[in-house]
Amino acid sequence: MNLFLVNTAYASDNLGKFIGNVNKQIINPLIVLLFALALVYFLYGVFEFLSNAENEESKTKGKMHMIYGLIGFTIMMGVWSILAMLQNTFNIPKSQIDPEKGTVNLPSYNP
């Protein structure tokens, strides 16, 4: 029966490495991409609003693009704020989290 426990521990270690790699290779670049897209969408709305000063329909579309860009920023900043609150609530120091490597080093839990 101990053979199964060793395999489970080995599998969970690989799972932790896999999740860390997914975070490093996919999630972090995706967050940066979404911030960049929100910024580009907002700037496109500003350009559309300013370049079509005489056309009310185009100005309205520009305003909507600016609003959607701001909503995107707000949602992403809200998620970051929630993660920071969780980090502070559970007393996880920032020095224990390394987003470049995709690792989190937590102290052992002894109830």
Long-range contacts (C-beta under 8 A, 24 or more apart in sequence): 19-102, 20-101, 20-102, 20-103, 21-102, 22-102, 23-99, 23-102, 24-99, 24-100, 24-101, 24-102, 25-102, 28-99, 28-102, 31-76, 34-72, 34-76, 35-73, 35-76, 37-72, 38-69, 38-72, 38-73, 38-76, 39-69, 39-73, 41-65, 41-68, 41-69, 41-72, 42-66, 42-69, 42-70, 42-72, 42-73, 43-69, 44-69, 45-69
